Amino acid sequence: MKLTVVSAGLSTPSSTRLLADRLAESARDELTGRVQTPSTEVVELRELAGDIANHLVTGFPSPRLSAAIDAVTAADGLIVVTPVFAASYSGLFKSFFDVIDPDALTGKPVLTAATGGTARHSLVLEHAVRPLFAYLRAVVVPTAVFAASEDWGSGGDEYTAGLPGRVRRAGAELAALMAARPVGEEPEDDVTVLERQLADLRFD
């Protein structure tokens, strides 16, 4: 089982990468208790910025960009984390997913997260990030995690402003989806699932 983490942070160290690591740890802990400890690969988009731009212009990915794309498309589950710029995901984040085949994420479990300077940006996950992955037909976990500057080190639980609680809940949701999805098996598309559900209906 493979978990791939995509971090679009631009600085080193990065709060975006820190949040990505915490989410990955939460999902790994949950999966270890359910099925098995997954292998984990982190894709740092900051290191691929030039490769992504060249691919958008030429249509040919570099070897290391190809490796990053393969890591995403072959994963059994994804964690994607972006910083917020101008009330939306970063251009680097969007550009990376623009170079991935639109059908490659169909049915794949995805945990979405973002970082920003203030909690007023938190709805970016619902009005920008979630629709992006819905368009790509991924299965997005219910809990999206936003971390503002004041969230780091905060307490509370998953129903309040506490970041640790939200990280635990989101990690558990991703782990549940990954554990329920057969490893290496192509997911059924939405039409196939709907046809099966309709066939199971009884009208007598």
N, C-alpha and C positions, 0 to 999 in steps of 0.2 A: 504494500500500500504506500502511495506516494502523496505527500503534501507539498505544494509549491506556494511560496510566499512572494508576492510582488510588492516591492517598496519603491515609491516614487519620491522619496525624500531627496533634497538637493544638497544638504550640508552633512558634514561629518564632525561630531556625532549628530544624529538626526532624531527628533521626537517621532517622526514617521516610522523610522526603522525600529525604535524602541517599542512603539505600540505594536508593530508587526511581530516582533519577537515575543512579546507577552501573549499575543493572540495565538501564535504558533505553539507556545509552551502549553497553553490551556487546552488547545485541540489535541496535542500529543498526549497529554496526561489523560484526557477523556478516552482517546482511542486505545491507549495502553490498557485501560480498565475494561474496555468493551471487547476488543479483538486483538490488535497487535500494535506495537509501536511503529509508526510510519517513518519512512525515510523522509527527510525534509531538505528542500533546496530553496535558497533565497535568490531572487532575481532583483538586483539593484539597478533600477533604470537610470540612475545618475551616471553609471559607468557605460551605458549604452546609448546616451543621447545622440552622439554623432552617428552611430550606426543606424539608429532609427530614422534620423533625418535623411541620410543617404539612401536608405531603402525606400522612403516615401518618394524620393526624386527619381531613383533609378529602377526601382522594382526588384532589386537584387539584395537579399540580406547578407550581411557578413557572417563568417562562421560562428562568432560568439553570439550574434543576434539570433541566428538559426538555433543555436543551443538553448537560448532563453525561451524562444517560441516553443521548441520541443518540450521543454520542462513544463510549460504552462499547459500545452495541449495533451500531454501524457499524464498529467496529474489526476489523482482520484479526488482531490479537493483543492480549492484555491483560497488563499487569503490575500486580499488586495487592499493596499493602504495608500492614500494620496494626501498630500497637503492641500489646503484650500487656497486658491488664488482667484480673486475677483468673483467670489461667491460661487465657484464651481471647482471641479477637479482640475489638476494641473494639465497644461498642454502636453507635457512629456508623458503623463499617465494615459491620456486619450490617444496620443500618437502611437504608443506601444500597442494598444488594443486595436488600433486601425490597421496595423500590419498583420494581424492574426486573421486567419480564415474565419469568416462570419459564422460558419457552422461548427467550428472546432470546440466551442464551449457548450454546445447543446446538451442539456441534462446534467451538466457538471455542477456540483455543490460549490458555492462561492460565499465567503464571508467578506463583507465590505466594511471598510473603516476609513476614517479620515482624521487629520489633525488640523488645528487652527489656533489662532491667537485668542479667540473669544468664542463662547458657547453660542453666540448669535449666528455662527456659521453652521450650526449642527444640522440644519435641514438640507444642507447640500447632499447628504447621503440619500435623502428621499426624493429630492427633485432633480438630481443629476446622476448620481452613481447607480442607484438601484434601477432607474429606467435604462441606463446603458446596458447593464447585464441582463435585464429582462428582454431587451431587443436582441441580444445575443443568445437568448433562450437558455441561459444558465438558470440553475435553481438557487436563488439567493436566500440565505437564512433570514429568519424574521428579525433577529436583533442585529442592527448595524451599530458600530461603536465609534463615537466621536470623542476625541480627547482635546479639550481646550487647555490652555496654559495652566489654568487654576485646577485642573483635574488631577494633575500628577501629584501623587501622595495623598489624595483624598480618600476618605473611608466610605462608610455607607454600605448599602447592598444594591442588588441589581434593580430594585424598584425606586432607588433614589439616585442622587448624583454621583454615587461612588463608582469610579472607574474600575476597580478590581472586580466588583460584582458583575458589571456589564461584560467585562472580558471573559469571566468564567461562564456566563450564560451563553454568550456568542460561541465560545469554543465548544461548549457542550452541544449546541445546535448543529454546528458543522460536523462534529464527530458523529452525531446520530445519523446525519445524512450520508456521510462517507461509509459508515458501518453497514448501512442498509443497502448500499449500492454494490453489486457484485464487482470485484476487482477485475479490471481488464475487459469487462463486458460492455458493449456499446449500449447506451441508454435508448429506450424506446422514445420515439418522438411523441409530441403532444397528440397528434392525430391517432396514432396507434393506441395510446392509452385511452383516449376518448372512445374509440371504436370498441375496445374491450369492455369498458364500463357500460356502454349502451347495450352490448350483447348480453351483459349479465342482468339487465333490468327485466323484471317480470311484470307483465301487464294483465295477468289473469286474476 
